[in-house]
Amino acid sequence: MTRRATKIVATLGPASSEPDMLEALIRGGVDVVRLNFSHGTAQDHINRATLVREAAKRAGREVAIMADLQGPKIRVGKFADNKVFLEHGQAFVLDAARTALGDKDGVGLDYKSLPQEVKAGDVLLLNDGLIVMVVERVQGQEVHTTVRQGGELSNNKGINKQGGGLTAPALTAKDMEDIRTAMAFQADYVAVSFPKNATDMEMARQLCNVAAAPFDHKPGLIAKIERAEAIPKLEEILRASDGIMVARGDLAVEVGNAAVPALQKRMIKLAREFDKVVITATQMMESMIGNPVPTRAEVSDVANAVLDGTDAVMLSAETAAGKYPLETVREMAQICLAAEAGEHAKLEADFIGKRFEHIDQSIAMGALFTAHHLGAKAIVAMTDSGSTALWMSRHLIQVPIYAVTPRVASQRRMTLYRNVRPLLMRSVNDRDTALQDAEEQLKASGILASGDVYAITCGEPMGAPGGTNMLKVCRVA
């Protein structure tokens, strides 16, 4: 059976919410299902989470659920005719005090603080940068602009300031309520939109932990890097998060399209160095919203993210609202596999100059090195929290990693880790019984066969967090 290391995140929406389609997507390769909290009610998300769990059970594999928070609404208001067409060179007013519907001369603002945060000469980018305006002056609550790049502007389109600088808080009152909803169904990950610094992520973690406490649950936190201000704060954001998302849409609008590829490579590299997960997102297979095959450029885009070392690649509208959600997932899976086939492990280079301060981390690295040089069939990490498997997954190796855990929450969370296949096993306190159980389960799954060599890590006493202190090399009888 072909095993793909890079994981696929798929967004749920009208095109993918039917039980049969959802099950097909999971069977087709989806590892994490994203619920976009920018759309739908709390009950919609609760219902969809139930659908995901049921579909995963039918498909015979666990997937993680990621709740993606909407974040601040930095948007224009509505128009009388739902949209206007703006001409190059025309004047246009963004008015925070306007209550009437917009027209060709101006529109109201959902983001009331805009007049206080811009000045003459600032460049505003609307509708993902398709509309460009230059601020001429600010007069009270009115931002007077000249359209530099025209086009169609419709209701509630987003506003970005070139270079960043808008102060909207990352967590809104809606986000706080959505966190409570997400914890009610124990979302495995929460993605925080527009964080500017570590404080935003620390606040999100506090809110998540409080909301999840009654369920004895702690979600992983993903910081979506989409503000210019987040780039110089990247290291502190990484330390305060469990992972990051390279959210190329809004980020490109703020820093410019040309800057994004190099930033993507830097973010992926830094996340792996910090032992964090990383998701590459936005427009990866955009043409497949309406077409049954991707463009050559999209194939290269996905492949390059894989070769950079991303844990996961993400689909948005392609699976939420596209015509070919299942075909898109299958195409993406094939691209990932082909890219991975061209990778070369460089474990020695990874370890040069490195010092491992913890026993469990040293054991994890020893397992990688031993399995690589022995040509082992598998690495088996017996883990309670998943930390050992996470450390292993930060290094490129062709040997598949099987993370065996007694906790379903850990199993789901590890579905996002590159090259890790999480498996659930019964909880036992005797080491020898646990080792035998793990081997039997891998044999029954067709992963190991008689004569195969594998490396296995575990801890004594069994079940103690952070207790991985043993590496054993075994040959299947």
N, C-alpha and C positions, 0 to 999 in steps of 0.2 A: 504494500500500500504506500503510495507517495505521500510524504509528509511535508507540509509547508511550514516554514519557520515564521514568516511574516504574517501577522494577524490582520483580519479585515473587520472594520467597524462599519455597520450599515445603519442608516437612519430610517426609522419607521415612519410611515405616512400613508396616505390613501392608497398608494400603489402596492403597499406591502403589509397591510393590516388584516387581510383575510387569513384565517388559520392555515389553509393549505399552502398559500404563498409563503407565509412566514416559516412554516416547517421546511418548505423547499429551499428557502434562502439559507437556513441553518444547515441543512444537509449539503447545500452547495458551497459552503465555506465560511459563512458569517460566524465570527467569534464573539463579537460584542455588538449589542443592539443599542443604538442611540435614540433616546426619547428627547425630542426638541421641545423644550418648555416655552419657546416663543409662540407656539401654536397649541390650541386645545385647552380644555378645562382640566382641573385636578382629577375629576372622575375619569376623563378620557385617558389620562396617563396611568391611573390605577388599573383601568380595564386593559390597557395595552400591555402593561407589565405582566398581568395575569396571562394574557395571550402568549407572551414570550416564554414564560415558564412552562406553560402547557405544550407549546410547540417544541421546545427544547427536550422535554420529556419524551414526546413522541419520536423525536429524531434520535434519541438515545445519547445525547451529549449536552453538557452544560454550556451556557453562554453567559457573559456578564451583561448587565444592564447599566448604561451610562445615562444619567439625567443631566442634560445640558441646559443650564440656566440662561434665561434671556438676557440678563444684564440691563444696563441703563438704556432707555429709549431716547437716543439722540437723533430725533427725526423731525421732519416737517409735518405740518398738520394735513388737513384734507382740502381738496379742491371742489368747487361747485360742480364741475364736469368730470370729476375724478382724476383729471390730469390736464396739464398744459404743455404747449410746445414752446421752448425758450430759444430765442434767436441769439446768435453771436453779437455781442456789443450792446444788448438791451439792458436797461436797468431793472432790478428785481429786488424787492424788499422782503426780508425775513423778519416778521413782527411777533415778538413774544406776547404782546398784549392783544393781538387780533383774535376776535371770536368768530367773525364771519368766515365763510368758506373762501378758499383762495381762488385767485384768477391769474391772468397773464402778468399782472403787475406785482403780485406778492402773495404770501401765504403765512399762516400762523405757524407756531412752533410747539411741538410737544416738549422740547427741551428749553425751559424758560430762562436758563442761565446764559444762553448763548451771547446776548448783548454785552454781558459783563466779562466775557472771556475772549472776545476778539477785538481787533483794532484795525485801523486803515492799513492796507497792504497785505493782510492775511489772506490766504487762499483756502476756500472751502470747497470740498468735494462731495457731491451728492450722488445718491444712487450708485454706490460702489465706484465712484470716480468718473462716471460717464458724463456728469454735469460738473463744470468747473466755474466757480464764481470768485471774483476778487472783491474784498471789502473796501468800499470807498470811504465810508464813515459810519459811525454809530451815533444814533440820535435817540436818546431815551431808550425805549424798548425795541427800537427799529434798527436792524442791520441793513444798511443800503449797500447793494452790490452791483457789479457789472458782470454780465455773463461772458466768460472767456471761451467756454466750450458749451454749445447749446445742445438741445435734444429734448426728448420727452421726460417730463417730471410728473410722477403720479403720487397718489396719496401715501403718506407715512414713509416716504423714502428716507434712508439714513443720511446723516451729515457727519463728515469727518473734517478735521482741520489738518492741512498739510503740515507734517512735522509733529503732530500731536499737540497736546496742551489743553484739551477740554477736561474739566475736573469732575465730571459725573462719577459718583461712587460706584464701585464695581458691584456692590450688592444693594438691590432696591428692596422695598417692602414686598413686592411681588416675589422676588427671589427668595426672601426669607420664608414666605408662605410655601413656595414651591419646594424648598428644602424639607419642610415638614411632610409634604406630600410624598416626596421621593423616599424619605426614611420610613414612611408608613408601609411601603412595599420593599424596603431594604435594597435600594439601588446600590450596586456594587461600586460605582464611581459617580462622582458629581463633578461636572465640568463648569468652571467659574469663568464667565465672560468678562473681558476687559479689565483684568487685574493690573494695577500699576506697580505694585510692590508686594513685599512679603506680608505686610500688615493686612492687605485685602485677603490673602490666602489664609492667614491665621484666624481672621474673623470668620471666614467661611467654615474653617475646621471646627471652631467652637460651636457655631450654629448647628453644624451637622452632628457633632458628637452629642449635643444636648438633645436634639430631635431623635437621634438613633438610640439613645441610652435605654429607653423602655424595651427595645427589641434586642438588646445586647449585641449591637452592630456598630461597626465603624467603617464607613466607606473610604475608598481612595479618592484623593482630590487631584483633579487635573486642571492646571492653569492654562487657559487659552491665551496664547501670546498674539495679541492683535492690536496693541497700542504701541506707538513709538516710544512712550515713556517706559514701557516694560523692558526694552532692549538693554539699556544700561543697568537695569536691576535684575537681569536674568538669573544671576547666580543666587541672589537672595530669594527670588521667587522659587527657584528649583529646591532650595533647602527647605522651604515652607510647604512644598507640595509633594505628591507622590509621583507626579509626572506632568508633562506639558503637552499641549497641542500646538503644532505649527499652523496657526489659523491664517492662511495666506490671503484670504479675502480682504478683511478690514486692515490687516497689516500692510498689504500692498498699497492700499489707498493712502495710508498715512506716510509710509516711507518711500513709496515709489515702486513700481513693478520690478525695475532692474535690480533693486537691492535685495529682493526676497530670496532668490536661489542661494546666494552666499550665506544669508542669515539662516536659511533652512539647514544647510550643512553644519553651520556652527551650533545651532540649537540641538540638532540630533547628537552631535559629538559631545557637547557639554552635558546633555541629559544622561548619556551612557557613562560618562566619567563620574557623575554624581550618583550613580546607581538609581536612576529614575527612569520611568518609561516615557516614551515619546510617540505621539500620533501625528502623522502628516495628513493635512486635510485641505479641502476646498478645490473644486473643479478638477479633480483627478481624472474623472471619466465623463466630463460634462457633456460631451457630444452624444453620449449614450442615453441621455434623457429622451432623445427623439430618434436615435439611430441604433441599429442592432449590433454595430461594431464600433470600436474606438478609433480615434485618429492615431497616426503613427507618433505624433507628438505626445499624446496622452500615454501611450505605451511606454515611451521613453521617460516620461515624468514619473510614472509609478515605479518603473525599474530603477531609476536613479535614487528614489527615496529608499528603496530596498537596499541598494548597494551602499548607501550612506549609513545604513544600520538602523533605520526606523523600526520600532516595535510593530507599528500598525499603520495601515493606510485606510483612509476614511471615505465613505460615499455619503453624499448629502441628498440633493434632489434626485440623483440617479436612482436611488432605491425608494425614496419617499414619494416621488411624484412622477417618475419616469415611465416610459412605455415598456422598458425591458429590464426590470429589476433583477431577475434571476440571471439573465444573460450577462449583465454587468458584473455581478458577483463572480460568475464562472470565469469571465475574461480576466478580471483582476487577479483571481487565484492563479490562473495560468501564467500571467505576467510575473507574479511574485516567484513562482517556482522556477521559471526560466532564468530570472535574475539571480536567484540564490545558487543556481547551478554553476554560475560563473564566479562565485566568491572563493577566496582562499583564506584559510585560517592563519593568523599570525599571533598565536598565543605567546610565544617567547617574547615578541616585541611588546605585547600587552603587559608582561610581568616585569620587564626591565625597569629598575629604579622604583618599583612599587614596594610598599611596606604594609603588611596586613596586621592590624592591631588586635583583631578578634580571632579566636580559635575557629569559630564557625565559618568565618569568611576564608580563613586559610584552608580549611577542609574543602570548601567549595572550589577554591582555585586548584587545590591538589587533585580533585576529582576531574576537573577539566583537562589538566595537563596529562594525567595518567591515561584517561580514556582516549585522548587525541593520539598519543604516541603508541598505545596498544592497539589502536584501531578497533576499539570496543563497539559493540552493537548499540549500546545505550548507556546513558547516565541516569541513575535512579536517585532522586532526592526525597528522602522521607522527611516531611516538613509539616509543622503545625501551622505556622503563620505564612509560609511561602518565602521567607527572606532568603533562604539558601538557594532556592530556584531563581530568585530575582538576581542575586549576585552572579550565578552561573550564566544567566541569560544576557549579561552585559558584555560578554566576550563572544566573538565569532568562532563557532566550532561546527563542524559538519555532523557531529554525533548528536542525535536527538536527546533532549532532557525530559525525563518523565518525573513529574512532581507528584508524589503519593501523599495524600493528606486525609485525615479523618474528618476535616471540617469542610462542609459544602461552601461556606462563605469564602474560604481560602481557595478552594477549587475554582470558583467563579472568578475571583479576582485575578488568578494566575492565567486565565484565558487570554489576557492582554500581553503577557510576557513573550517576547520573541523566542522561538525555538523551544518553548516549554509546553508540554502536553500534560495538563493536570488530571489526575485520576483520584477517585474517592475510594478509600478502603476503610474497613472496620477499625475501630480504635482498640489497640491492645497495649498492655504495659510490659510484656515480655519481649526483649529485643529479638531473640532467635525466632519466636513465633511471628513477629512483625516482618522480619527479613524473609521468612519462608512465604508468608502471605503475599508480600510484594512480588516475589518471583513467580508465584503461582498465578497471580492476577495478570502479570505481563505475558506469561505463557498462554493463558486462556484467551488473551486479547490478540494473540498472533504476533506480538512484538518481539518476544524472545522464543528461541527454539533450542533444542538439544545441541550442545557444543558452543553456543554463543557466550562471549565474554562481555561482562558489563561491570560498571563501577557503581557502588551504592553508598550513600552517606546517610547517617542517622545520628541520634544523640542518646546518651545515657545520663540520667534516667529518661525513659521514654516519656514524651509529652511535655517536657520542660521547655518553655520558650527560650530561643537563643541557645539551645543545648546541643547543636550539631557538633560532635567531637570525634566522629569515627568515619573512616573511609575503608571500604572493603572491596576487593576485586574478586569477582565470582565467575565461575564457568557453569553454565546450565548443564545438569546431568542428562 
